[in-house]
Amino acid sequence: MTENSSKTREQAELAFSKTQTESLARSRTISEIDAVAAEREAKTARLRELRLEKEANTEPKVTKPKKVTKR
């Protein structure tokens, strides 16, 4: 009986270990994805600020309307 329960316990520990490993791997992957997304958002915000600053510093060009010629 002791042998039977030790086999069962060993199987349970292996199953738990596998589940725990998968969970840790999933958590690590999610953390990496979140880090990449945060970097992308920060870069996008920085580039947006630079673009808006550049647009504010440049004067809009005044163009004359094109003449419409009749045929």
Number of C-alpha atoms within 10 A of each C-alpha: 6 7 8 9 10 11 12 12 12 12 12 12 12 12 12 12 12 12 12 12 12 12 12 12 12 12 12 12 12 12 12 12 12 12 12 12 12 12 12 12 12 12 12 12 12 11 12 12 12 12 12 10 11 11 11 10 9 8 8 8 6 6 6 6 6 6 6 6 5 4 3
